[in-house]
Structures are given as C-alpha cells and as structure tokens.
Amino acid sequence: MDDIAVTVNGRRRPVLADAHTSALEWLREIGLSGAKEGCAEGECGACAMLLAAPDDRGGTQWTAVNACLVPVAALNGQEIVTAEGLGSPESLHPVQEKLAEAGGSQCGYCTPGFACSMADEYYRSDRAPAVAGEERGPNGFELHSLSGNLCRCTGYRPIRDAAYALGAPAADDELAARRARPAPVAVATDVRSGGGRFVRPVSLVDALGMLRDEPGALLVAGSTDLGVEVNLRGLRPPLVIAIERLEELRTLSVGTNVIEIGAALTLSEVERGLADRVPLLAQLLPQFASRLIRNRATFGGNLGTASPIGDAAPALLALDARLVLASSDGEREVRLAEYFTGYRQSVRRADELIRAVRIPLPLAGVAGFHKIAKRRFDDISSVAVGFALDVDDGVITSARIGLGGVAATPLRAHATEAVLVGAPWNVATVRAASKVLQAEGTPISDHRASDEYRSHMLGNALLKLYSAALIASKEVPA
Amino acid sequence: MSSLADRPVNPVVGLSAAHESAALHATGAAMYTDDLAVQTAGALTAWPVQSTEAHARVSVDVAPAYEVPGVVRVLTAADVPGLDDAGIKHDEPLFPGEAMYSGHALVWVLGETQEAARLGAEAVRVTYERLSSCITVAEAIAAGSYQGIARTVARGDAAAAMADSVHVFEGVSEVGGQEHFYLETQASLAVLDSEGQYFVQCSTQHPSETQAIVAHVLDVPASRVTVQSLRMGGAFGGKEMQPHGFAAIAALGAKLTGRPVRLRLNRTQDITMTGKRHPFHIVWKAGFSADGLIQALDATLTADGGWSLDLSEPVLGRALCHVDNAYWIPNVHVHGRIAKTNKTSQTAFRGFGGPQGMFLIEDVLGRAAPVLGIEPAELRRRNFYRQGQRTPYGQLVKDAGRLGTIWDQLSRESDLEARRGEVAAFNATHAEAKRGLAITPVKFGISFNFSAFNQAGALVHVYKDGSVLINHGGTEMGQGLHTKMLQVAATALGLRLEQVRLAPTRTDKVPNTSATAASSSSDLNGGAVKDACEQIRGRMAAVAGRLLDVDERDVRFEGGFVTGLGRFDERLTFAEVAEAAYLQRVQLWAAGFYRTEGLHWNPDLMQGSPFKYFAYGAAATEVEVDGFTGAIRVRRVDIVHDVGDSLSPMLDLGQIEGGYVQGLGWLTLEELRWDETDGPGRGRLLTQSASTYKLPSFSEMPEEFNVRLFEDAREDGAIYGSKAVGEPPLMLAFSAREAIRAAVGAFGPPGRSVELGSPATPEAVFWAVEAARATMAEAAIVAGDDDSDSGLVTAGVTGA
C-alpha cells in the first residue's frame, strides 16, 4: 500500500484508513470533530468541508462537498479546509462572524457545515454585488449554495441574512490568495485495507486496462451514490476505481453540430461552463440535488448507475443525447434512448466507462424540465419530465419527451411524441397529448407519491409547459 | 411575586445577546457528546440488533457475533443486575423477549470499532415467531388495543347544546406524526471511574431521569451515577425520555467491560427506534349559532401511542387542554384515549399534544367558515375568549384581552385588508395558481401539567476574584437557555454579561431536576438562578455597605460596580467587594430554588389551574398553490408574538421563527409512512432516512418573514416579566395550513368546505384542488356552462 496524505487546514496529514473510510470518519478520528454526521447520505450538509478543486482558468476554487460521501483515499494529495481551518473562536472567519452575529446558530450542530457551504460561495471568484433576486442577495450571494444544508432550529432566515451581509474577501485572506495557484493534481493511489481496495489511475489507458482486467471493479467519480451505499447499506466493494480526475473525461466543447460534456465534470462545472447555452440543462441543474452534491456528482455517475429516478436522464433523453463509451478496444457512441435495458441496467459492458455525453445541435426551440418532489431544493423526484419540441409556423415538427420515476428505467414518451408531431401547437393538441402522456410508463405507489398522482403529474407537466410557453410568448413582444 | 418580575436599572436581560456558544458553533469547536467520545481513548462502540418484525416472540443466538474480530461483548437481558427497563412506567424492557415494533433493539454488540460492532450485530441470529400486530390507529381501534388511562374534559352539556345549535358540523380529522430530526442523533458516552462512579455524558433533556434509569438498570444508588449534558444538537422533546435506555446500555457496557462505551445512533437507527410526535385520529362534532359562535364541541381523540406508554398520558392531557385554543366554547365534551400500536413509542415533541388539540378546533373552524358564510378571520375573532372567561378545565384565561390586541395589531401591521384584495384579484385572473391568506391565533398554557415538575435548582459560585460561575438544572439544546441564564445572573448580580460563566449541566451540581421541557426552563431555572444570586448579593451588600458607609439596603450593583445611594464619589468593583467578603468570612456561593406558585391540577377530574399563564400570538400567512402539481410556496409570514418582556430578544425571535418553520414542516411536508401491508415488511418505517423523510430546507423558508414581539408585555408571575417561548410559536404555522385551505377553496365554488389532508403535501393539496375543481365543474354544468375548464391553460396568460 502506498503512503497517502491529505493537506488539512494547511497541514499535511498522513492517512491511515480503510479503503472505504469516509473523509468524515477520518477527520473525526484525527480530532477535527467540527464536521458532523447528520445523515450519512449527503442530505443534511452537517459534514461539509471545502475541497481545493481546479477552476476553469488554471487556478483553484474552494468547493464545498459532503465529507461523509467521499472516501478519504480519494483525497490523497489534495487540500481540504474544515470549519476549524476557516477560523477559531478567537479569530472568526467572516462567514463565521456573520453567522454568530445574526443568530444563525441555535443548537450549532449544523453550523460548521453551513460555514463551509457559505465559504464556497464567499470565495466564488465571479461573485459580485448584483440586483437582489428571489434567491440572490445584494452581494451576489446565491442561496442555492446552501441548498444542501439542513437546519432544524432557525427556520433559515438568520442564516440567509448572514449570507447576504458578507462582503468580499480581504486583501490578506489566505484562502482567497490560494485561488490564484493551481489545484493539487490527482495523485496515483492504491489503498488496500479493510477488505477493500481503492485505486486512482492517473491515465485513461491505465484505467481502461484495469477495467479490462478486473471486470468486478466499481467505477466511481464523485462518490455521491457509492458513499450512500457504503454508509447506509454496509456495501464494501472489493475494488473501486476512481476516474473523476482523468482529463479525457473532463472536456467541455461546444461545436457546430454537437456539444460534448466530459462524463466526469462535476455538475457545478457543467452548470458554470454551459451557462444558458442549453436551456433544458439550465433548468435541470439548479434542481439537481444540492450544490454540495453537484460539486461532486457527474453525468457519468448519474447515468452509470442507470437509476430510474436520476434527474439527468429525462433531460438528456429529451436532448437526444449520446453517450461515448470507452474501453481498451476503443470508443463507441450509444444513443441514450437505447442505453437503458432494465432496472439499474444498461448496455455498458463491464470493461467500459462513460467518457462523455454528446448533445446534438441545433437544440429544440421549446424546452422544459419539470421535477415533482415534496421540496423545491434537494429532493428526489417522484416524477421528472424533460421536454424538447420544435414548433415551426404553429405546427409541432419534432417532439422528444424524457421521463423519470415512472418505470424501471428512464424512458421516452413515444406515444405522446407521436400525437404531438405534425399537430398544431395549441390547447386542443396539448390536452389530447396530455391524456396520452398521463398513461405512459407504469408508475408505482411508494412513500414519495401514489401511482395516480405520478400519472396526473405526467399529463399536467405538458399542460404546464404549454402554459409557461404561452406566457413567455406574451411577455416578450415579437 | 411581583419582585420576580421587577427589573433593576440597566438590566442585562432584555439585551439582544448572541448565543453564548455562537463562536464555538461556527468554528466547529463546540463539543457534542459523540465528539467527546471519539476523543476518549479505548472507547468501545455499541451497535443494536434491531427487530425486523413488528410484533414477534424472539429468540436470539449471540454466539456468532463473538466470531467477528473486534467484538468484545454482546449485552443481553442476562447482564442486567437491576431493572431491565428503560422507562418510568416499567413497560419498556431494554432487552425484550418479545419484539414490539419493527426496529426494536433486541441486544447490543460492543466492538473495538464501529465496523466490528456493526458486523457483530449482523452476525447475531434472531428467530421470530410472528404475532398479530396493529400498525394503524384504525386497526388498534378495531382491535380495542389501548394503553394508559383515558381522560375526559367536560363542561356544560355538549349534547343538549349540539341539539340546539343552528349549524352542526361533523368530521374526522387525521393528524400526522412528526420525526424530531434533531441534527445530532441520540448519543451517550459512559465511563466507570476508579472510584466506582459512573460518569455518563449524554445528549439528554432530562439528566436527572437519565441518572435514575441508569441507576435502576445497574442497581446502584443515584449518588453513584453522574449525568452530564454538555449541549445537545437539537432535541425538541425527542431527548426528554428517549435517551435513558441508550445511556443505560452504555453504562451497562462500561460496567461489564471496564472500558468507556460510546453509543451513537446513526440516522436510520434513530428514526426507526425512537419515538415521534403522536399522530391523532379525531372524530368530532361541533355546533354553531346563527352568527357563528361555537356552542358545543364533542370529540374523541385517539392518540397513537406506539408500543409503550412513554409520555403518551401527559401528551394526551395537554392535547385535551388545548382543544379550545383561543376560543370560548361553552359546552365541551372531549374524550381522549391512547391506542397501543406496534410502532415506535411516541413521545414528547415541541408542543406536547397542544398542537394536535389545536389542530382539531382550527380544522373545525376552517371547514365551517365557508358554509357559515363568515370570513374565517372574522369567525375566529368572534369566538375569542373574553376577560373573565374560563377554559373547559376551569382555569381563568389570564390576560385574555391580549388575544384581540395582538390580532388587531397583526392585521394592521401586515396590511391584511389590502392584501385580501390583492389575493382576490390574483385569483380572479389565474386559473392554474391560487393564493390564500389566513390569520390564526395561539394560546398556549405554560407550566408542566404535572405540578411536581414545576421546580428548579441552581448553584452559583462567586470566587474571591469576583468571577462568577453558575450551574443550573436546565439543559441547552440550542434554545439559548444558557445565554438567558447568564443574562439573569448578570442582571441579579449587577455584572456585565462577560463577567459570568456557566458550567455544563450535571446531576452532581444540581440534583432532582425537571426535564428541560414544556417551554418553562427559563421560568424555572431563571427563578432558581435569581434566587441564588440574590442571596449572595444580599450578603455582599452588607459587606459593601460597611465599606461604603451606607445602609446595606442602599447598596446598588450595576455594570460590575458596587455603589451606595447618594455616594457618587465612591464606587467599588464587584471583585473588591468579593475579596472583602471572603476576608470577612462571608459565604460567597449559594444554592437557589424556585417553585411555581399557585398551580393545582386534578388529573382524574381534568380540572384545575395547571398553568401559570398563557403565551399568546398570532400569525398571518400568504401562500400560493400551483394547480398543476399541488406544490405550495409560502410568500409572506407576519407574526406578532407575546413573550412577555423578552429576556433576550434575538433568541426569542429565533425561537419564534424556528418554531413556525418546524410547525410548517409538520403541517405541509413531513410525512411518516409505514408499511401497513401484511407482507414481510409489515410495520417497517418506509421513510427512515433524510432522503425519504423531508424536513424544511432553504426552499421552504418564507420569502418574506416579519416577526415582532408584543410590546409592554410584562408577565407579573415570571422571571423579569418574561414569558416562555419554546413551544407556542410552532402552532403559529396553522396559519399556513389555513392559507392553503383558502387557496384550494379558490379553485372551487364559494361556500364550499375544503377538507385537507395532514400533512398537506403537494400530493394531498393536489387532490384537494381536484376535488374543488370537480365541484366547480358540477356547478358549471348545473348552470349550463359545460365549457367550465376552458380556462385551464389560457387563463394563466391573463395575469401576465
């Protein structure tokens, strides 16, 4: 086993841990107990810490992530900062000072995590004073950056006020200065202990070679799904191969015929990199879990698990996305619509990984992503629907609708699409198609929603899309 | 008692202080029980073996666990030297031979590491002999499965008054439960020291009871057990009774192994093992006069108590004492009983039955108003208590006039009248979104119904350098009790806030304490701290009087200095007086005590005056309901709440806002779902993690949130004129439920009663909207307009 080490709060610390040990467990073992376990599944953010990640200009950005989900082995050679590293009771960091002053802590258990999530946004390099919006402060602070942190005491108002009162980092702020230098590179890692093995190959060739030789290996990027299985269901995979830092999986290019998104880019990176270039994704991404999760989660991971309730699939199905599957033998492109074969199953072979997602251009003119959940932030869909329609001269010329949560796999609403294509884009068409859409899939009843509600939500999603499109067309004078 | 409420000049109480641990919280330096545990060398970790059956006789083979490397010991019933019970009702065996619910801990495995303990627990073989079970309240009612004592609150002749009423409504209201979801799960750390003393650090609201349970399980006197509650990462009632058994397991492990034992439940264990807010099933009938005055209320409330009694009886008692909320009901007959079901044993949760009781009357009024043709706000206002009226259990409603004053102030300050017009205009132009605006009151009784709990102790030390250390019996769970107690002590001793320090809550400092619960810990412990401080101040005044050459009655303590009336030229520091007092052999420490005066309660008759006073408040909430999905947005909340003269305004605001949002979660979002089928998972909690049990996040925070404290509100019978604040604001969230009802109603024809599920989740709201639309469509057909839903899509445009 190689020696591994992580730089924590500016100090390099050797790591003695099992392959499955989370960063949270390890931090607490070395005496940094500011990070807490509130849920062990990336829902509450009490374990949030800051990770030095590469930004898109060769520098570093401080990204808040859930320490409970990341294996500490994945942090070999990396730099992290915890609440203890931001400041001390005698010398509070600005985010800590504002939280304390504003009454942002009551029981205090969630507070170190909030401090880290707030620091992520505090150090966002393009944060600047702006017109305050529904979820944005006058200092440009995006409230979505706190969407992955739960507080049971305050009701959130004082935490929001603390966030909106933050200024810019001072000239001598070390963490701000750190952003100018590159983030640590990915370090080849091979940890074997606790009955498991964690490997980080540093080239795609090595990764694909291992995958060919070890068909039982589990690929991991952000570990936002694997971490839950490890923590809650006691999964102890014999071999995990980490691929999220492979450069070939981190491309983002906008061509004339296709947009290619590296499968291991974090969703936050995709969100920033594409901005509003793909409206359907611009609608999807803020609703995808929380910022803490998006700072680690990837399209590759979300599609790799082939979960029927992942939010990416319905949107990408509507975009007619293709997946680039890579193996030692080369690459092949598969349409996402043909990728899923069953519950958590796909056409991806054991020796393949998802290298990139390709979205064909031009994009459809009418796009919408509808997520039905109990909560607006940080929830799992009971139903998710992605729409991409082309309307030419009042007639629907193409229609793609992706559905999640209504069958064993994400699927396309082909019957509805057939009703729409060639029909006029009006209330009568939409009504008729909505009835068809309501009957697509085979939704079940569970603790999230009843089958009947799910079906109604499918149909209503189209009605709502039409209503929103109509409002938009009236609001913008032609 | 008026001196209890009097404030000296320049008091430290009344200032907006930050939480005393705020800097520790924000930097991660604040320690919680399990933080202490991970830093305790050699500590073993305890892990439960949980039943997978809702009700079964079990036999457990622990031998395979010992095959797992790192397993040190498996704790079973045979290991218990004392009483094998985790509660005070003696119906909660720690090591049950009969599993009473899915998730019930059967035995505990101690491991060198958490991984070893977990794997050891997995290795334990349990065989089940399935027994019949009740999961729902309906099943329990059908099976006649009850526990504890049923109670009735009655006044007048409800049956006769009902018969005479112009309007009679009846219905069934189902009130959902609620998981506490304190961010810090249950945690204990037990150490057996060299002197044979058990030192148990525990995240508990009730250290004295934790101590008593540990002592009876170990069969040792209470004097050999010390329980410390440093701070809790939230509790909300969930750590009033629930921690005792876990503390006892840890202490038993420490006894048997001689090593420290840590026990911290993970989230899934915590949700599947510990009690929650009681769901209630309520059958009711209510009579109104022609002008909307309530004449009679007749109801049967069935609380779902779960598998054991726990605090179900007092919770039911408080529910029965709050069915009136703020309203005068001349004839009342409300019967309460406790169902026994094979679920977690439901327990205290902020409000303690009060919310469920109030749910009934607010549901009645909300359903009746459209049929009576009276604006719901007007209907509520009309039925308020007036000065001199008594509650159904016979207590005079003190300061009843405050209800109307608060209501009118809130109506004015929230611009209610104008906004009603705006909401109506919005609704007239939007077919697929409707807004609702509602205002509801809260009247909540303060004191423990169980009179003996209304006492508290404190121990205050003044050191000869003038520094002050206070101990009291209350625990800190985030509510800011310790900060308030520091403010009380600083006020009573005439010091600046930073001159007083507070020591962790421990049973060897202040014995026989009450739970930090019932919102009354500031009242009780504040009284005790003040008493102790005043004893010391009195003795120091005698010393200072001699030094300053004034009568001791003319000595003043303020801002850290001691002066004599009229002697402006000379002042002593507090430290100088303390030093002089020490040299003169004057006692500089004192034990304080407080008991609430004037309470009496007969639980058999359910009559008396159990409460010292009532906390009042009102909230106005505006929501928007999405007709496509049933999703709601809380657009604006305005609150005026009565905390007496606030001890600490920022903390009180925090309690009000936090309570409101927690109530909002209970009423609109948080949903406990159990497997009610006869399948292999029967009785299993389906929402057993943060990903399936959703509590409010940032997206549920009201977009506009205005909270004001009711001013000039001195409460004569309480510490420095203040009032309790912990629980009452939770019930302000009924205004959100009623606003949703109003918005749903706007999808249907006027005059239609709206039934709304609880919690009013998007799905529940959606079905209510569908029901309203269906009535609208029927009405339209009757009126000859068969194109009634033509506005479905296009009407959204009109408002754009």
HADDOCK unambig.tbl for C-alpha pairs under 7 A between the chains (distance, minus, plus):
assign (segid A and resid 29 and name CA) (segid B and resid 38 and name CA) 6.56 0.50 0.50
assign (segid A and resid 31 and name CA) (segid B and resid 39 and name CA) 6.84 0.50 0.50
assign (segid A and resid 33 and name CA) (segid B and resid 28 and name CA) 6.91 0.50 0.50
assign (segid A and resid 33 and name CA) (segid B and resid 35 and name CA) 5.83 0.50 0.50
assign (segid A and resid 34 and name CA) (segid B and resid 28 and name CA) 3.70 0.50 0.50
assign (segid A and resid 34 and name CA) (segid B and resid 29 and name CA) 6.19 0.50 0.50
assign (segid A and resid 35 and name CA) (segid B and resid 28 and name CA) 6.92 0.50 0.50
assign (segid A and resid 38 and name CA) (segid B and resid 183 and name CA) 5.33 0.50 0.50
assign (segid A and resid 38 and name CA) (segid B and resid 184 and name CA) 6.19 0.50 0.50
assign (segid A and resid 38 and name CA) (segid B and resid 267 and name CA) 6.85 0.50 0.50
assign (segid A and resid 39 and name CA) (segid B and resid 267 and name CA) 5.34 0.50 0.50
assign (segid A and resid 39 and name CA) (segid B and resid 690 and name CA) 6.14 0.50 0.50
assign (segid A and resid 43 and name CA) (segid B and resid 690 and name CA) 6.01 0.50 0.50
assign (segid A and resid 43 and name CA) (segid B and resid 691 and name CA) 6.37 0.50 0.50
assign (segid A and resid 83 and name CA) (segid B and resid 27 and name CA) 5.11 0.50 0.50
assign (segid A and resid 83 and name CA) (segid B and resid 28 and name CA) 5.66 0.50 0.50
assign (segid A and resid 84 and name CA) (segid B and resid 27 and name CA) 5.21 0.50 0.50
assign (segid A and resid 84 and name CA) (segid B and resid 28 and name CA) 5.71 0.50 0.50
assign (segid A and resid 87 and name CA) (segid B and resid 27 and name CA) 6.05 0.50 0.50
assign (segid A and resid 88 and name CA) (segid B and resid 27 and name CA) 5.65 0.50 0.50
assign (segid A and resid 89 and name CA) (segid B and resid 23 and name CA) 5.04 0.50 0.50
assign (segid A and resid 89 and name CA) (segid B and resid 24 and name CA) 5.69 0.50 0.50
assign (segid A and resid 89 and name CA) (segid B and resid 27 and name CA) 6.33 0.50 0.50
assign (segid A and resid 96 and name CA) (segid B and resid 26 and name CA) 5.14 0.50 0.50
assign (segid A and resid 96 and name CA) (segid B and resid 27 and name CA) 6.70 0.50 0.50
assign (segid A and resid 99 and name CA) (segid B and resid 26 and name CA) 6.92 0.50 0.50
assign (segid A and resid 100 and name CA) (segid B and resid 18 and name CA) 6.77 0.50 0.50
assign (segid A and resid 100 and name CA) (segid B and resid 22 and name CA) 4.96 0.50 0.50
assign (segid A and resid 100 and name CA) (segid B and resid 23 and name CA) 5.99 0.50 0.50
assign (segid A and resid 100 and name CA) (segid B and resid 26 and name CA) 6.65 0.50 0.50
assign (segid A and resid 101 and name CA) (segid B and resid 18 and name CA) 6.20 0.50 0.50
assign (segid A and resid 103 and name CA) (segid B and resid 18 and name CA) 6.05 0.50 0.50
assign (segid A and resid 103 and name CA) (segid B and resid 19 and name CA) 6.98 0.50 0.50
assign (segid A and resid 103 and name CA) (segid B and resid 650 and name CA) 6.91 0.50 0.50
assign (segid A and resid 105 and name CA) (segid B and resid 22 and name CA) 6.18 0.50 0.50
assign (segid A and resid 105 and name CA) (segid B and resid 25 and name CA) 6.80 0.50 0.50
assign (segid A and resid 106 and name CA) (segid B and resid 19 and name CA) 6.96 0.50 0.50
assign (segid A and resid 106 and name CA) (segid B and resid 478 and name CA) 4.19 0.50 0.50
assign (segid A and resid 106 and name CA) (segid B and resid 479 and name CA) 6.14 0.50 0.50
assign (segid A and resid 106 and name CA) (segid B and resid 480 and name CA) 6.97 0.50 0.50
assign (segid A and resid 107 and name CA) (segid B and resid 232 and name CA) 6.51 0.50 0.50
assign (segid A and resid 107 and name CA) (segid B and resid 233 and name CA) 4.91 0.50 0.50
assign (segid A and resid 107 and name CA) (segid B and resid 234 and name CA) 5.42 0.50 0.50
assign (segid A and resid 107 and name CA) (segid B and resid 477 and name CA) 5.50 0.50 0.50
assign (segid A and resid 107 and name CA) (segid B and resid 478 and name CA) 3.36 0.50 0.50
assign (segid A and resid 107 and name CA) (segid B and resid 479 and name CA) 6.98 0.50 0.50
assign (segid A and resid 108 and name CA) (segid B and resid 25 and name CA) 4.68 0.50 0.50
assign (segid A and resid 108 and name CA) (segid B and resid 233 and name CA) 6.42 0.50 0.50
assign (segid A and resid 108 and name CA) (segid B and resid 478 and name CA) 6.85 0.50 0.50
assign (segid A and resid 109 and name CA) (segid B and resid 25 and name CA) 7.00 0.50 0.50
assign (segid A and resid 109 and name CA) (segid B and resid 183 and name CA) 6.42 0.50 0.50
assign (segid A and resid 109 and name CA) (segid B and resid 184 and name CA) 6.61 0.50 0.50
assign (segid A and resid 109 and name CA) (segid B and resid 233 and name CA) 4.96 0.50 0.50
assign (segid A and resid 110 and name CA) (segid B and resid 183 and name CA) 6.86 0.50 0.50
assign (segid A and resid 111 and name CA) (segid B and resid 25 and name CA) 5.94 0.50 0.50
assign (segid A and resid 111 and name CA) (segid B and resid 26 and name CA) 5.33 0.50 0.50
assign (segid A and resid 112 and name CA) (segid B and resid 25 and name CA) 6.67 0.50 0.50
assign (segid A and resid 112 and name CA) (segid B and resid 26 and name CA) 5.25 0.50 0.50
assign (segid A and resid 112 and name CA) (segid B and resid 27 and name CA) 5.95 0.50 0.50
assign (segid A and resid 112 and name CA) (segid B and resid 28 and name CA) 5.22 0.50 0.50
assign (segid A and resid 115 and name CA) (segid B and resid 26 and name CA) 6.51 0.50 0.50
assign (segid A and resid 147 and name CA) (segid B and resid 697 and name CA) 6.95 0.50 0.50
assign (segid A and resid 147 and name CA) (segid B and resid 698 and name CA) 6.03 0.50 0.50
assign (segid A and resid 150 and name CA) (segid B and resid 697 and name CA) 5.76 0.50 0.50
assign (segid A and resid 152 and name CA) (segid B and resid 182 and name CA) 6.43 0.50 0.50
assign (segid A and resid 152 and name CA) (segid B and resid 183 and name CA) 6.86 0.50 0.50
assign (segid A and resid 153 and name CA) (segid B and resid 658 and name CA) 5.18 0.50 0.50
assign (segid A and resid 154 and name CA) (segid B and resid 654 and name CA) 5.84 0.50 0.50
assign (segid A and resid 154 and name CA) (segid B and resid 657 and name CA) 6.46 0.50 0.50
assign (segid A and resid 154 and name CA) (segid B and resid 658 and name CA) 4.27 0.50 0.50
assign (segid A and resid 155 and name CA) (segid B and resid 657 and name CA) 5.69 0.50 0.50
assign (segid A and resid 155 and name CA) (segid B and resid 658 and name CA) 4.30 0.50 0.50
assign (segid A and resid 155 and name CA) (segid B and resid 661 and name CA) 5.19 0.50 0.50
assign (segid A and resid 155 and name CA) (segid B and resid 701 and name CA) 6.43 0.50 0.50
assign (segid A and resid 156 and name CA) (segid B and resid 698 and name CA) 6.31 0.50 0.50
assign (segid A and resid 156 and name CA) (segid B and resid 701 and name CA) 6.39 0.50 0.50
assign (segid A and resid 157 and name CA) (segid B and resid 701 and name CA) 6.98 0.50 0.50
assign (segid A and resid 374 and name CA) (segid B and resid 669 and name CA) 6.67 0.50 0.50
assign (segid A and resid 374 and name CA) (segid B and resid 761 and name CA) 6.72 0.50 0.50
assign (segid A and resid 374 and name CA) (segid B and resid 762 and name CA) 6.27 0.50 0.50
assign (segid A and resid 376 and name CA) (segid B and resid 699 and name CA) 5.72 0.50 0.50
assign (segid A and resid 377 and name CA) (segid B and resid 697 and name CA) 6.89 0.50 0.50
assign (segid A and resid 377 and name CA) (segid B and resid 699 and name CA) 5.59 0.50 0.50
assign (segid A and resid 447 and name CA) (segid B and resid 673 and name CA) 6.14 0.50 0.50
assign (segid A and resid 447 and name CA) (segid B and resid 686 and name CA) 6.48 0.50 0.50
assign (segid A and resid 447 and name CA) (segid B and resid 687 and name CA) 6.79 0.50 0.50
assign (segid A and resid 453 and name CA) (segid B and resid 763 and name CA) 6.67 0.50 0.50
assign (segid A and resid 457 and name CA) (segid B and resid 629 and name CA) 6.47 0.50 0.50
assign (segid A and resid 460 and name CA) (segid B and resid 628 and name CA) 5.64 0.50 0.50
assign (segid A and resid 463 and name CA) (segid B and resid 793 and name CA) 6.70 0.50 0.50
assign (segid A and resid 464 and name CA) (segid B and resid 628 and name CA) 6.72 0.50 0.50
assign (segid A and resid 467 and name CA) (segid B and resid 793 and name CA) 5.49 0.50 0.50
assign (segid A and resid 467 and name CA) (segid B and resid 794 and name CA) 6.71 0.50 0.50
assign (segid A and resid 467 and name CA) (segid B and resid 796 and name CA) 6.68 0.50 0.50
assign (segid A and resid 470 and name CA) (segid B and resid 797 and name CA) 6.96 0.50 0.50
assign (segid A and resid 471 and name CA) (segid B and resid 797 and name CA) 5.32 0.50 0.50
assign (segid A and resid 471 and name CA) (segid B and resid 800 and name CA) 6.44 0.50 0.50
assign (segid A and resid 475 and name CA) (segid B and resid 800 and name CA) 6.90 0.50 0.50
